[in-house]
Amino acid sequence: MTDTLYDAVIVGGGTAGLSAAQMLGRARRRVLVIDAGAPRNRFAAHMHGVLGHDGRSPAELLRIGRTEAEAYDVEFLDTTVTSIDDAGDHLAVTYDGGTLAARGAVLTTGVVDDLPDVPGLREQWGRGVIHCPYCHGFEVAGRRLGVLATSPASLHQIELVRQWSDDVTAFTAGLGEIDDTVAARLMARGIRLVDSAMIELRAEHDVVTTAITADGTAHPIDALFTAPTPRLHLNYAANLDLALSSEPGEGLRVDMRGATSHPRVFAAGNVVAPFGNVPLSMGQGSMAGAGLNAALVMEDATSEILRS
């Protein structure tokens, strides 16, 4: 494998990576997907809001996508990329087991979710503890819902969750001081505000039942929404010095094609938009795959001119 020059190496085999692989494979490029097998949504049993796949498990969607990509001769390597280096006319991609060469790369490694440090919370992540009301709100609609604020940005999540239930308790310690006008708006919608910090989340028979706060109060809830802090998974690309967006909630800086600040590197999915859902990652991956192919087409044309 080390003697092969790939047209494209895709780092990450989630929905964004597989979408990029499908586009490049259909463009008759030699493509390798390197995947460590730890997609962000692996903790969830079902996906929702994904047109044509509503209720399907994330693992099943990836299995289908991988099969489709293989039909276009896309190759797969189940391992971890440790570094990518600029080698002039190609990229040197080092993985756990060797190094290979590629004319271009699409980075789709997403983010790591850093969860609030509350005992009992991590064990329920993806089931009784959820983050996106559009993805999971319908399944808990009308029940006793809690929202654990992790930053001032959590105010938006608190107000959204009220659409799915009229029984909402907001644990607001992570918001900081709440403006009186904002507090009045929340309470006008029947949202209970609890400023004591949550210190434990309890479950019975693997079902969330109670949030305990520092003042000793037990708050009955059936599910808890919270916003983890997304941490970009990009250590392997450090040598490329890729530009990051300065905008809140964004990751790698890319243009509309998915092109990064390096001419041979494109990116898509949560590594670009940490709060994006599955359909958004699919679309970005498809565009990044097409964008890299277009860049390779231009390089091919330039090479032909130089040879003529």
Summary of the structure (lengths in Angstrom):
residues: 308
radius of gyration: 22.1
end to end distance: 31.0
largest distance: 79.7
contacts: 1046
relative contact order: 0.18
helix: 32%
strand: 28%
